Amino acid sequence: MSVQIYHNPRCSKSRQTLQLLEEQGIQAEVIEYLKKPPSAAELDKVLNLLNIEPRALMRTKEAEYKETGMNNPDLDRAALIAGMVATPKLIERPIVIANGKAAIGRPPENVLTIL
């Protein structure tokens, strides 16, 4: 089984989710998305797997959300995705992809549903 985790090592939930995967015997491909942000196409695919709209994947309490204008309710899907690509700190984490499905690890146990 191929498993990927969009990971931020500074985030406790992300570290807990990675540990949970390891405890399940899963060696996930770790994508440090702050160092290597996903492309717009990759992010669109993740959103489709999660079955959510872009704003639902955004960290709206981050200062960058307002500073970059992402709080503008008139922005369309493409603009919101472009904003997350440009400012990856706005992407909620961690995200695990496995078996053609995706889950946000908040709480970390959420990812067990797709394994």
N, C-alpha and C positions, 0 to 999 in steps of 0.2 A: 504494500500500500504506500502510495506517495503522499506525503503530508508536508505542507508548508505552513510556516507561522510568520506573520508580519509582526516583528518583535522590536520592542524598545527595552534594552537591558536596564535602563534606569527606572522602569515602571514595575512596581511590585506585582500587579496583576499579570503582566506579561511574563515576568520571571516565574510566578506560580504556575501559569499555564504551561510554560515550557517544561517545568519540573513535572507537572502532571502527565504530560505526554511521555517524558522519559520514564516515569514510573509505570506507564502502560507498555513499556518496551518499544516505544516509537522513536525513531531517529528522524526528526523533522528537519526539513531544509529551513534554516533560519534566514529570514530576510530582514535585515536591519533597515527598515524603510526610511529612517531619518538620514542614513548614509546613502542609500540607493532608493530614492522614491519610485513608486510604481508609475508606469506611463498612464496616460489617460485611458487607453484601451484596457490595460490590466485592471485599473481601478473600476472601470465600467463593468468588467467581467465579475469582479469581486462583489460589486453592488447587486448585480443580477443573481449571483449565487446566494447572497444574503436575502434577496428579495426585499430590499429597502431602497429608499431614495437617498441621494447624496447627503442631504442635511442630517439624516438619521445616523450617518457614520461620522459626523463632524463633532469635534470637541468644542462646543459652543461657548464654554466658559473660559477658553484660552483668550488672552488679550489679542492675539493675532486674528481671531475670528472677526472682531470689530475693526481692528486696525487695517485689515486687508479688504474690508468691505463685504465680507462673506455674509454678514448679517442682513444684507439687502434682500428683502423678500421677493424682489423682481428678478433675481438671478435664476437662469434656467439650469437644467441638469448639466449641460456642457460647461457652463461657467463655474458651477460649484465643483465639478470634477477638476477643472483646470486650477481652481484655487487650492484644492487639496494636493495636487501635483506640485504646484509652486511652493506651497507651505505645508509640507508633510506632517508637521507638528499637529495640524488640525485633524488628522486621521485618528479615529478611535482605535485603541489597541487593547489587547492583541487580537489578530484575526487568524483563524486556523482554517486551512482549506484541505479537505480530504474527501475521497470518494465522490468527487463532483459536487460537493456541498461545501458550505462555509458557515462558520460560527464565530461570534465575538466572545472572547474569553472573559466576560464580566457577568457573573462570576466565572472563574476558570473551569468549573464543572460543566458549563454550557457546551464546551467543545466535545465532551464525551458523546453527545447525541449524534455526531456525524462520523464517529470512528467505527 
